[in-house]
């Protein structure tokens, strides 16, 4: 995931439009939050932040990022659900 953040930081200047740039900067900030949440084993927060990323990517029409974002969301939300089952 840190590689994804680095790639997005590199690609960010390539998008000139203001709306696209704003959306990508939100994605980069949220991806940083996902990385921090994962490092702290807070998969609830990682799930929520990744869900926001999916919404932004779909809304922005960044087609090459949609499926990988959804896959990551499913993974983090699955870990969240599994960890909640273990605490009961």
C-alpha positions in Angstrom: 0.0 0.0 0.0 2.9 2.4 0.6 3.9 1.8 -3.1 0.4 2.9 -4.1 0.8 6.0 -2.0 4.1 6.8 -3.7 2.7 6.1 -7.2 -0.2 8.5 -6.5 2.2 11.2 -5.2 4.2 10.9 -8.4 1.1 10.9 -10.6 -0.6 13.7 -8.8 1.2 16.6 -10.7 0.3 15.0 -14.0 -3.4 15.8 -13.5 -4.0 19.4 -14.3 -7.7 19.9 -13.7 -8.6 21.3 -10.3 -11.4 18.8 -9.6 -9.2 15.8 -10.5 -6.3 17.3 -8.5 -8.5 17.8 -5.4 -9.8 14.3 -5.6 -6.4 12.8 -6.0 -5.0 14.8 -3.1 -7.9 13.4 -1.0 -7.1 9.9 -2.1 -3.4 10.4 -1.2 -4.3 11.7 2.3 -6.8 8.9 2.9 -4.3 6.3 1.7 -1.8 7.7 4.2 -4.5 7.3 6.9 -5.1 3.7 5.7 -1.4 3.0 6.0 -1.3 4.4 9.6 -4.4 2.5 10.6 -3.0 -0.8 9.2 0.3 -0.2 11.1 -1.7 0.2 14.3 -4.0 -2.8 13.5 -7.0 -0.5 13.4 -8.9 -2.2 10.5 -12.1 -0.4 11.3 -10.5 2.9 10.4 -8.7 1.3 7.5 -12.0 0.0 6.2 -13.7 3.4 6.5 -10.9 5.3 4.9 -10.6 2.8 2.0 -14.3 3.0 1.5 -13.9 6.8 1.1 -11.2 6.1 -1.4 -13.4 3.8 -3.4 -16.2 6.4 -3.5 -13.8 9.2 -4.7 -12.2 6.9 -7.3 -15.5 5.9 -8.7 -16.9 9.4 -8.7 -13.8 10.7 -10.4 -13.9 8.1 -13.1 -10.3 6.9 -12.4 -11.0 3.5 -14.0 -7.6 2.0 -13.6 -7.8 2.4 -9.8 -11.4 1.2 -9.2 -10.9 -2.5 -9.0 -7.7 -2.4 -6.8 -9.4 0.1 -4.5 -12.4 -2.2 -4.1 -10.2 -5.2 -3.6 -8.3 -3.4 -0.8 -11.6 -2.2 0.8 -12.9 -5.8 0.8 -9.7 -7.0 2.4 -9.7 -4.4 5.2 -13.4 -4.7 5.9 -13.1 -8.5 6.0 -10.3 -8.2 8.6 -12.4 -5.8 10.6 -15.4 -8.2 10.6 -13.1 -11.2 11.5 -11.5 -9.2 14.4 -14.9 -8.2 15.7 -16.0 -11.9 15.8 -12.9 -12.8 17.8 -13.7 -10.3 20.5 -17.2 -11.6 21.2 
